[in-house]
């Protein structure tokens, strides 16, 4: 277990700051996790609803996948080419 109560030296403070920075998830990654979870949850809900009622919602499915799929693609392009400003 690491000692939380270190002396307040430059190296100790810098070490604590580095540890805190490592734990932070970037906003882009949070949005990607949200997008994928929405797509998975919608797919499961649509499968259950279409199995029970026999009706599929084609337009809603197309719009949802276009919106979240497009956003996911744009996030991937931003990550690949590092277009975001830090």
C-alpha positions as a printed Julia matrix, in Angstrom:
86×3 Matrix{Float64}:
   0.0     0.0     0.0
   1.34    3.4    -0.93
   1.98    5.99    1.7
  -0.58    8.76    1.22
   1.1    11.08    3.7
   4.32   11.88    1.91
   6.53   14.83    2.56
   5.52   17.84    0.54
   8.52   17.9    -1.72
   8.45   18.64   -5.4
   8.89   14.99   -6.3
   6.14   13.87   -3.9
   3.66   16.43   -5.22
   4.54   15.64   -8.83
   4.1    11.93   -8.14
   0.64   12.52   -6.63
  -0.35   14.68   -9.59
   0.76   11.98  -12.05
  -1.27    9.35  -10.2
  -4.35   11.56  -10.27
  -3.94   12.22  -14.01
  -3.76    8.5   -14.77
  -7.19    7.84  -13.25
  -9.08   10.35  -15.4
 -10.95    8.97  -18.41
 -10.94   11.42  -21.34
 -14.29   12.88  -22.39
 -14.06   11.35  -25.85
 -13.72    7.88  -24.35
 -16.71    8.51  -22.07
 -18.79    9.49  -25.08
 -17.71    6.38  -27.0
 -18.67    4.17  -24.07
 -22.04    5.93  -23.89
 -22.61    5.53  -27.65
 -21.79    1.84  -27.68
 -23.93    1.18  -24.61
 -26.91    2.99  -26.2
 -26.5     0.95  -29.38
 -26.28   -2.33  -27.47
 -29.24   -1.52  -25.21
 -31.37   -0.4   -28.15
 -30.51   -3.54  -30.1
 -31.54   -5.74  -27.18
 -34.74   -3.76  -26.58
 -35.66   -3.82  -30.28
 -35.01   -7.57  -30.46
 -37.26   -8.21  -27.45
 -40.02   -5.9   -28.74
 -39.94   -7.34  -32.24
 -40.0   -10.89  -30.86
 -43.02  -10.19  -28.65
 -45.08   -7.97  -30.97
 -43.79   -9.03  -34.38
 -43.36   -5.39  -35.43
 -39.95   -3.9   -36.21
 -39.29   -0.18  -36.13
 -37.2     0.23  -39.25
 -37.12    4.03  -39.43
 -36.27    4.48  -35.77
 -33.55    1.85  -35.99
 -32.04    3.47  -39.07
 -32.03    6.93  -37.51
 -30.54    5.74  -34.23
 -27.77    3.77  -35.91
 -27.03    6.63  -38.3
 -26.75    9.15  -35.47
 -24.7     7.12  -33.02
 -22.72    5.31  -35.72
 -21.8     8.61  -37.33
 -20.76   10.12  -34.01
 -18.68    7.04  -33.22
 -17.01    7.26  -36.62
 -16.2    10.94  -36.09
 -14.76   10.2   -32.64
 -12.6     7.46  -34.17
 -11.34    9.88  -36.83
 -10.56   12.47  -34.15
  -8.63    9.91  -32.11
  -6.8     8.51  -35.14
  -5.63   11.85  -36.51
  -5.53   13.62  -33.13
  -7.67   16.52  -34.3
  -8.76   17.51  -30.8
  -7.05   20.31  -28.95
  -5.71   19.36  -25.56
